[in-house]
Amino acid sequence: MHKDGNDDGAPQAGQDDATAAEHGSDPAAAGSAPGAHGSGRLKGLAARGWTAGGGSGRGTVAGIASAVVIVATAGSMIAAASMGPRDTGGRPLEAPLTAVPAGSSVGICPGPARLLEGTPVGTDPQFSPESATAKTLVNAAVLSTNAGMLPGSRLAEINGNPLAEIAKDPGSSAPTAAAAPPALLAGVVSERAVDAVSVLSADAVGNQQATAGAVTSYTATDGDLQGAAAAGCQEPSNDLWLVGANTSLGRTAVLHLSNASSTPATVSLDLYGAKGQIQAPGSRGLLVAPGTTRSIVLAGIAPDQASLSIRARSAGGPVTAIVQQSVLRGLTPGGVDFIVPGAAPATRQVMSGVDIQDPASAKALTAKPGYADAAAALQIAVPGPADAVVEIKLYGRDGQKALPGGGVVTAKGGSVTELSLAGVPAGQYTVAASSDVSFTAAARVTRGLTSNSATDFAWSPSSARLGSQHVVTVPRAGDRYLVLGVPEGRAKITYTPITADGKVRAAATADIAGGTTALIKVPSEADDAAVLGYIVSASGDAAYGTVLLEEDGRADIAAVAVAPGAAGQEQVAVKLGY
């Protein structure tokens, strides 16, 4: 981490450390691009049509009489309509909206990073044992309801085998409200070792969806997969977008599709490279059975792609998608990362937590053979046929920074374009990109400046605007930073520590000016208890957040974008008919 005067977590100019009155009491509207991720909650809704049956011959007279009345009534209505003002065009009638019952909160957490064993046949991988020092840990938190009750919640393997019970089901008689606001509590999972994909689930209480969050962290100090990788546990969806995969020489990308539902999922992949969309045999109709994870070696369907973007669409059960990306330059480990879905295509994308190293040293490193991707860059994927003229702005801790080359790039339709961030001064940034054509994006950050030792990298995906009560969990080890970016206007961020003993501590606030990025170092303890994460809420203008993870004295780096908060009660359009 590039440290300066504010690295100790003290507020910088424009920040207010006063204690917030109540976390989540002043939420901002948490907007996101249409189609981004989806809610992924396991909900069901059936809307049935209704019909009218006819009578028998014995009711003929009554039927004729009824018909006369209907015809007379219809004639009166037509006559009345003819005397009123007439519309020049038709007026569509909207379908009625029906409230959807709150469903369980589900987050699927990736398993350990594993090295491929030899050359895979086709796209189905075989993995070798991980290194002796590899550790994969899950940290999770579930918040209590407005009545002070912890929802029934648990961590389990994707096949249903239990790993840890967080809280028992309070039952149908549990109160949904309290006369006085109770103290907020958290049910936690701290440093739970896992060796496979796991699932955090929390039940709805009183038609109120649970607020929860979890993160999986991987670290290794030996072997080909040295480095750090981390990913927030995802809510399943039927439409996911990933940017940053690489299948060129020395790079390995394995796509993991997980289905925690009880319904089979059939997944189809749309692949985009630097030269356009890739028509790949074997990318359609991928069956993912309930309670399983399917892994696909991307080099088997899209070989030699230095910039690969993936759209995963699921029919049937919703899924999660994650790419385990690793680099090996000869015998030197080049890092490992979990690439997770970002925001769906939109005309504006924002990525925070972009950590840039010393530009002179980075230039010297990338000039060496095989190190062209060992530097910060922005990748833009345009799924449609039209080219996108994208304007990129970079906001640092003291304001906007100029991009070498002017910050405007033309990204070809149906392909992936990479923009180097070389020459940008060292520091932490928020990247905002906008165009009149929809696109997706992600930013690559790197660490390590010498070719004779291991380096690492991480991808920061585009994320949704911060809203109210995001549960942001962090690993217990290493240097942890909450990076907050506000492209325009001004925003106030409330961040409330959650400690490993399940207590929610006193809140703090950061008042962040537009066009800047704020860096908050996560302390190891709060009130003599280990800090497991934060409850983050935002008000004011749009703000974005990412957790940046590093290890002092090592090249390890990982980035975890703040996931969307729990949605309120949703409504869907229901059409009635035969």
C-alpha positions in Angstrom: 0.0 0.0 0.0 1.3 3.4 -0.8 1.0 5.2 2.5 0.7 8.9 3.2 -0.5 11.0 6.1 -4.0 9.5 6.1 -3.1 5.8 6.1 -3.8 5.5 9.8 -7.5 5.9 9.2 -7.7 9.5 10.4 -10.1 11.6 8.4 -8.8 13.7 5.6 -10.0 17.1 4.5 -13.8 17.1 4.1 -14.4 14.3 6.6 -16.4 14.3 9.8 -15.6 11.8 12.5 -18.7 12.6 14.6 -20.7 9.6 15.7 -23.7 8.9 13.4 -27.0 9.1 15.2 -28.2 5.7 13.9 -26.8 3.5 11.2 -28.9 3.2 8.1 -31.3 5.9 9.2 -30.6 8.1 6.2 -30.2 5.8 3.2 -29.4 6.9 -0.3 -31.3 5.4 -3.2 -29.3 2.5 -4.2 -29.5 2.5 -7.9 -27.9 -0.1 -10.2 -27.8 -0.8 -13.9 -30.8 -2.6 -15.2 -30.2 -6.3 -15.1 -27.1 -6.1 -12.8 -26.8 -9.4 -11.0 -30.4 -9.6 -10.1 -31.7 -10.2 -6.6 -30.9 -13.9 -6.7 -33.2 -14.6 -3.7 -35.1 -17.9 -3.8 -38.6 -16.7 -4.3 -41.7 -18.1 -5.9 -44.9 -16.5 -7.3 -47.8 -18.1 -9.1 -50.4 -16.1 -10.9 -53.3 -18.2 -12.1 -55.9 -17.2 -14.7 -59.6 -17.6 -14.2 -62.4 -18.7 -16.5 -66.1 -18.7 -16.7 -68.1 -21.8 -17.5 -71.3 -22.0 -19.5 -74.6 -23.4 -18.3 -76.8 -26.3 -19.7 -79.8 -26.3 -22.0 -82.1 -25.8 -19.0 -80.7 -22.3 -18.6 -81.4 -21.1 -22.2 -84.1 -18.6 -21.3 -82.0 -17.1 -18.6 -79.0 -17.0 -20.9 -80.9 -15.1 -23.6 -82.2 -12.6 -21.0 -78.7 -12.1 -19.7 -77.4 -11.6 -23.3 -80.1 -8.9 -23.8 -79.0 -7.1 -20.7 -75.3 -7.3 -21.7 -76.0 -6.1 -25.2 -78.0 -3.2 -23.9 -75.4 -2.2 -21.4 -72.7 -2.4 -24.0 -74.7 -0.2 -26.3 -75.1 2.4 -23.6 -71.4 2.4 -23.0 -70.6 2.8 -26.7 -73.1 5.7 -26.9 -71.6 7.4 -23.9 -68.1 6.9 -25.2 -69.1 8.5 -28.6 -70.2 11.7 -26.9 -67.0 12.1 -24.9 -63.6 13.4 -26.2 -61.8 10.8 -28.4 -58.2 9.9 -28.1 -56.1 10.1 -31.2 -54.2 6.9 -30.2 -54.5 3.8 -28.1 -53.6 3.8 -24.3 -51.9 0.7 -23.0 -53.1 -0.6 -19.7 -50.4 -1.6 -17.2 -50.6 -5.0 -15.6 -51.4 -4.9 -11.8 -48.5 -5.2 -9.4 -48.4 -7.9 -6.8 -46.1 -7.9 -3.8 -43.6 -10.7 -3.6 -43.1 -12.3 -0.2 -39.6 -11.9 1.2 -37.3 -14.8 0.5 -34.2 -16.2 2.1 -30.9 -14.3 1.7 -28.4 -16.5 -0.1 -24.8 -15.9 -0.8 -22.5 -18.4 -2.5 -18.9 -18.3 -1.5 -16.1 -19.5 -3.7 -13.9 -22.4 -2.7 -10.1 -22.5 -2.6 -8.0 -21.6 -5.5 -6.5 -24.8 -7.0 -3.9 -25.5 -9.6 -4.8 -27.4 -12.7 -3.1 -30.8 -12.8 -1.4 -31.2 -16.2 -3.2 -30.4 -19.5 -6.9 -30.7 -19.2 -8.9 -32.6 -21.9 -11.6 -30.4 -23.3 -12.9 -28.0 -20.7 -13.4 -30.2 -17.6 -10.5 -29.6 -15.2 -8.6 -31.8 -12.9 -7.0 -30.1 -9.9 -3.8 -30.9 -8.0 -3.6 -30.4 -4.2 -3.1 -26.8 -3.1 0.2 -25.6 -1.6 1.2 -26.4 2.0 0.6 -22.8 3.1 -2.7 -22.2 1.3 -5.6 -21.1 3.5 -9.2 -20.3 2.5 -11.3 -18.7 5.2 -14.9 -17.4 5.3 -16.0 -14.5 7.4 -19.7 -13.7 7.6 -22.3 -11.6 9.5 -26.1 -11.6 9.7 -27.9 -8.6 11.3 -30.8 -8.7 13.7 -34.3 -7.5 12.7 -36.0 -4.4 13.8 -37.3 -6.4 16.7 -33.9 -7.4 17.8 -34.2 -11.0 16.6 -31.4 -12.8 14.7 -32.9 -14.6 11.6 -32.3 -18.3 11.3 -29.0 -18.5 9.5 -26.2 -20.9 8.7 -23.1 -21.6 6.7 -23.2 -24.9 4.8 -21.5 -26.6 1.9 -23.3 -26.2 -1.4 -24.6 -29.8 -1.2 -26.3 -28.9 2.1 -23.8 -30.4 4.6 -23.7 -28.0 7.6 -20.5 -26.1 8.4 -21.7 -23.6 11.1 -25.0 -22.6 12.6 -25.2 -18.8 13.1 -28.7 -18.6 14.7 -31.7 -20.8 15.2 -35.0 -20.1 13.5 -36.9 -17.8 15.9 -40.2 -19.3 14.7 -43.4 -17.8 13.3 -44.3 -16.3 16.7 -41.2 -14.1 16.7 -42.1 -10.4 17.0 -41.5 -8.2 13.9 -41.3 -4.9 15.7 -40.5 -3.6 19.2 -41.9 -0.8 21.2 -38.4 0.8 21.5 -35.6 0.3 19.0 -33.5 -2.6 20.3 -29.7 -2.7 20.1 -28.5 -4.0 16.8 -26.8 -7.4 17.0 -24.9 -9.6 14.5 -24.6 -13.3 14.2 -21.1 -14.0 12.9 -18.8 -16.6 11.4 -15.2 -15.8 12.0 -12.3 -17.4 10.2 -14.1 -20.6 9.2 -11.7 -22.7 7.1 -13.4 -24.2 4.0 -12.2 -26.6 1.3 -15.1 -26.3 -1.1 -17.8 -23.9 -2.2 -20.0 -22.8 0.7 -23.4 -21.1 1.1 -24.4 -18.4 3.6 -28.2 -18.4 4.0 -30.5 -16.4 6.3 -34.2 -16.8 6.5 -36.8 -14.0 6.2 -38.5 -13.0 9.5 -41.9 -11.4 9.4 -41.8 -10.9 5.6 -38.5 -8.9 6.1 -35.5 -10.1 4.2 -32.4 -10.7 6.3 -29.4 -8.4 5.9 -26.2 -10.4 5.6 -22.8 -10.5 4.0 -19.8 -12.7 3.7 -16.3 -12.8 2.1 -14.0 -15.7 1.2 -10.3 -15.0 1.3 -7.4 -17.1 0.0 -3.7 -16.7 0.7 -0.6 -18.7 -0.1 3.1 -18.0 0.4 4.5 -20.9 -1.7 3.7 -22.7 -4.9 2.5 -21.5 -8.3 -0.6 -19.9 -6.8 1.2 -17.5 -4.4 -0.6 -14.4 -3.6 -4.0 -13.3 -2.3 -7.6 -13.6 -3.7 -10.9 -12.6 -2.1 -14.5 -12.4 -3.2 -17.7 -11.4 -1.6 -20.3 -14.2 -1.4 -22.7 -13.7 -4.3 -26.4 -13.8 -4.6 -27.4 -16.1 -7.4 -28.7 -14.6 -10.7 -29.8 -15.7 -14.1 -27.7 -13.1 -15.9 -24.1 -12.3 -15.0 -21.2 -10.3 -16.6 -17.5 -10.8 -15.9 -14.6 -8.8 -17.3 -10.8 -9.6 -17.0 -10.2 -13.2 -17.9 -7.0 -14.2 -19.7 -6.3 -17.5 -21.5 -3.0 -16.5 -23.2 0.3 -18.4 -22.6 1.1 -18.7 -18.9 -2.4 -17.6 -17.8 -5.0 -20.0 -16.5 -8.7 -19.1 -16.2 -11.3 -21.5 -14.8 -14.9 -20.5 -14.7 -16.9 -21.9 -11.7 -20.7 -22.0 -12.0 -22.5 -22.9 -8.8 -26.2 -23.7 -8.3 -27.5 -23.7 -4.7 -31.1 -24.0 -5.7 -33.3 -27.1 -6.0 -33.8 -26.5 -9.8 -31.4 -27.6 -12.5 -29.7 -24.7 -14.3 -28.8 -24.6 -18.0 -26.1 -22.0 -18.6 -25.0 -20.4 -21.9 -21.9 -18.3 -22.3 -21.4 -15.3 -24.6 -17.7 -14.7 -25.0 -16.1 -11.4 -26.1 -12.4 -10.9 -27.0 -10.2 -8.1 -28.3 -11.1 -9.0 -31.9 -14.9 -9.5 -31.4 -17.4 -12.0 -30.2 -16.1 -15.6 -30.0 -18.3 -18.3 -31.4 -17.2 -21.2 -29.2 -18.5 -24.8 -29.5 -19.3 -26.1 -26.0 -20.3 -22.7 -24.6 -24.1 -23.5 -24.8 -26.3 -25.7 -22.7 -24.0 -26.3 -19.8 -26.0 -28.2 -17.2 -25.4 -27.3 -13.5 -27.2 -29.7 -11.3 -28.8 -28.5 -8.0 -26.4 -28.3 -5.1 -23.3 -28.6 -7.3 -20.5 -26.5 -8.9 -19.4 -27.0 -12.5 -15.9 -25.9 -13.6 -14.9 -24.9 -17.2 -11.4 -24.3 -18.4 -11.9 -21.2 -20.5 -8.8 -22.0 -22.7 -10.8 -25.0 -24.0 -13.4 -22.8 -25.6 -11.6 -19.5 -26.0 -7.9 -20.1 -26.3 -5.2 -17.4 -26.5 -7.4 -14.5 -25.4 -5.5 -11.8 -23.5 -8.8 -9.9 -22.8 -11.8 -12.0 -22.3 -15.3 -10.9 -21.2 -18.0 -13.4 -20.3 -21.8 -13.2 -20.1 -23.3 -16.2 -18.3 -27.1 -16.6 -18.7 -29.0 -19.3 -16.9 -32.3 -20.9 -17.7 -33.9 -22.6 -14.7 -32.2 -22.2 -11.4 -30.1 -19.0 -10.7 -26.4 -19.5 -10.5 -23.2 -17.7 -9.4 -20.2 -17.3 -11.6 -16.5 -16.7 -10.7 -13.3 -17.0 -12.6 -10.2 -18.3 -10.9 -7.5 -16.4 -12.7 -3.8 -17.1 -12.2 -0.5 -16.1 -13.9 2.8 -18.0 -14.1 5.7 -16.3 -15.9 8.1 -19.1 -16.5 8.9 -20.3 -13.0 7.9 -17.0 -11.3 4.4 -16.8 -9.8 2.5 -13.8 -11.2 -0.5 -13.9 -8.9 -4.0 -15.3 -8.4 -7.5 -13.6 -8.2 -11.2 -14.4 -8.1 -12.9 -12.4 -10.9 -16.5 -11.8 -9.9 -19.4 -10.3 -11.9 -19.7 -6.6 -12.1 -22.6 -4.3 -13.0 -24.6 -5.2 -16.2 -24.0 -3.1 -19.3 -24.9 0.6 -18.8 -23.8 4.0 -20.1 -21.9 4.7 -16.9 -19.7 2.4 -14.8 -17.7 3.2 -11.7 -14.8 1.2 -10.1 -13.3 2.2 -6.7 -10.3 0.7 -5.0 -7.9 1.2 -7.9 -4.4 1.1 -6.3 -1.6 2.3 -8.6 2.1 1.7 -8.0 5.0 4.0 -8.7 4.7 4.7 -12.5 8.4 4.7 -13.2 9.1 1.3 -11.6 5.9 -0.1 -13.2 7.1 1.0 -16.6 10.4 -0.7 -16.1 8.8 -3.9 -15.1 6.2 -4.1 -17.9 9.0 -3.5 -20.5 10.3 -7.0 -19.7 9.1 -10.0 -21.7 6.0 -11.6 -20.3 5.2 -8.7 -18.0 2.9 -6.6 -20.2 -0.1 -7.3 -18.0 1.7 -6.5 -14.7 0.4 -3.0 -14.6 -2.8 -1.1 -13.9 -5.3 -1.0 -16.7 -9.0 -0.6 -17.5 -10.9 -3.1 -19.7 -14.1 -2.1 -21.4 -16.4 -4.7 -23.0 -19.1 -3.4 -25.5 -21.6 -6.3 -26.1 -23.6 -4.4 -28.8 -22.7 -3.8 -32.4 -22.1 -0.1 -32.1 -18.8 1.4 -31.1 -18.7 3.3 -27.8 -16.8 6.5 -27.3 -15.9 6.2 -23.6 -14.8 9.1 -21.4 -12.7 8.1 -18.4 -12.2 10.2 -15.3 -9.8 9.4 -12.4 -10.5 10.7 -8.9 -7.7 10.5 -6.3 -7.6 11.5 -2.7 -7.0 15.2 -3.6 -9.2 15.5 -6.6 -9.3 14.5 -10.3 -6.1 13.4 -12.0 -5.4 13.7 -15.7 -5.1 10.5 -17.7 -2.2 10.2 -20.2 -3.7 10.4 -23.7 -6.7 12.6 -22.6 -9.0 9.9 -21.1 -11.2 9.3 -24.2 -11.1 5.9 -26.0 -13.2 4.4 -28.7 -14.2 0.8 -27.8 -15.3 -1.3 -30.7 -18.7 -2.9 -30.5 -18.8 -6.6 -29.7 -15.3 -6.7 -28.3 -13.0 -5.9 -25.4 -10.7 -2.8 -25.3 -7.9 -2.3 -22.8 -6.8 1.1 -21.7 -3.4 1.4 -19.9 -3.3 3.5 -16.7 0.5 3.8 -17.0 1.8 7.2 -16.0 -0.8 7.9 -13.4 0.8 9.0 -10.1 0.9 6.3 -7.3 -2.2 6.3 -5.0 -5.7 5.0 -4.6 -8.4 6.1 -7.2 -12.0 5.8 -8.3 -12.5 5.4 -12.0 -15.7 6.7 -13.6 -16.4 5.8 -17.3 -19.3 7.1 -19.3 -20.6 6.7 -22.9 -23.7 6.9 -25.0 -23.5 3.2 -25.7 -23.9 0.5 -23.0 -20.7 -1.3 -21.8 -19.3 -3.2 -18.9 -15.9 -2.6 -17.3 -13.3 -3.6 -14.7 -10.0 -2.2 -13.5 -6.8 -4.3 -13.0 -4.5 -3.4 -10.1 -1.1 -5.0 -9.5 1.5 -5.2 -6.8 5.2 -6.1 -7.0 7.9 -4.2 -9.0 10.7 -6.7 -9.6 10.8 -9.6 -12.1 12.9 -11.9 -9.8 10.2 -12.2 -7.2 6.5 -13.1 -7.1 3.9 -10.4 -8.1 0.2 -10.3 -7.6 -2.9 -8.7 -9.2 -6.6 -8.1 -8.6 -9.6 -7.0 -10.6 -11.9 -4.3 -9.3 -15.3 -4.7 -11.0 -17.8 -2.0 -11.7 -20.2 -1.8 -8.8 -23.6 -0.5 -7.7 -24.1 2.8 -5.9 -24.0 2.5 -2.1 -27.3 2.6 -0.3 -28.4 1.6 3.1 -27.1 -1.2 5.4 -24.5 -2.9 3.4 -22.8 -5.7 5.4 -19.1 -5.5 4.5 -17.1 -8.3 6.0 -13.3 -8.4 5.8 -10.6 -11.0 6.5 -9.0 -10.8 9.9 -5.3 -10.7 8.7 -3.4 -8.3 6.6 -3.9 -4.6 5.9 -7.5 -3.8 5.1 -8.8 -0.5 3.6 -12.3 0.7 2.9 -11.9 2.8 -0.3 -14.8 5.2 -1.0 -15.3 7.2 -4.1 -17.7 10.1 -4.9 -17.5 11.2 -8.5 -19.8 14.2 -8.2 -21.5 16.3 -5.5 -21.0 15.3 -1.9 -21.8 12.2 0.1 -21.9 11.2 3.8 -20.8 7.6 4.6 -21.7 6.0 7.9 -19.5 3.0 8.8 -20.3 1.0 11.9 -17.9 -1.8 13.1 -19.0 -5.3 13.6 -16.8 -7.3 15.9 -16.1 -11.0 16.1 -18.1 -11.3 19.3 -21.3 -10.3 17.5 -21.5 -6.8 18.8 -22.2 -3.7 16.7 -20.0 -0.9 17.9 -20.3 2.9 17.7 -20.7 4.4 14.2 -18.4 6.9 12.5 -19.0 9.1 9.5 -17.0 10.4 6.6 -18.2 13.5 4.7 -16.6 13.1 1.3 -16.4 15.8 -1.3 -17.3 15.1 -4.9 -14.4 14.3 -7.3 -12.4 12.6 -4.5 -11.6 9.2 -3.1 -11.3 8.5 0.7 -9.3 5.8 2.3 -10.3 4.4 5.7 -7.9 1.9 7.3 -9.8 -0.9 9.1 -8.3 -1.3 12.6 -7.6 -4.8 13.9 -9.7 -4.2 17.0 -12.6 -2.1 18.3 -13.3 -2.0 22.0 -10.8 -4.9 22.5 -12.6 -7.2 20.0 -11.4 -8.2 16.6 -13.1 -6.2 13.8 -15.0 -8.5 11.4 -16.5 -5.8 9.1 -18.7 -2.8 8.8 -22.3 -1.8 8.3 -22.0 0.8 5.6 -24.7 3.3 4.7 -24.6 6.3 2.3 -26.6 9.4 1.8 -26.3 12.4 -0.5 -24.9 12.0 -4.0 -23.7 8.7 -5.5 -20.9 7.0 -3.7 -19.1 3.7 -4.4 -17.0 1.4 -2.2 -14.4 -1.4 -2.4 -12.4 -3.2 0.3 -8.7 -3.3 -0.6 -6.6 -6.1 0.9 -2.8 -6.1 1.1 -0.1 -7.7 3.2 2.8 -5.6 4.5 6.1 -6.9 3.2 4.5 -9.0 0.4 3.1 -8.4 -3.0 -0.3 -9.8 -2.1 -3.3 -7.7 -3.2 -7.1 -8.3 -3.5 -10.1 -6.1 -4.1 -13.8 -6.8 -3.1 -16.5 -4.4 -4.3 -19.2 -3.6 -1.8 -22.2 -5.7 -2.8 -25.7 -4.2 -3.1 -27.7 -4.1 0.2 -30.8 -6.2 0.9 -33.7 -5.0 -1.2 -37.0 -3.9 0.2 -40.3 -5.7 -0.6 -40.5 -6.1 -4.4 -43.5 -6.0 -6.7 -44.0 -7.8 -10.0 -46.5 -7.4 -12.8 -49.1 -10.2 -12.9 -51.3 -10.7 -16.0 -54.7 -12.4 -15.5 -56.2 -14.4 -18.3 -57.2 -17.8 -19.7 
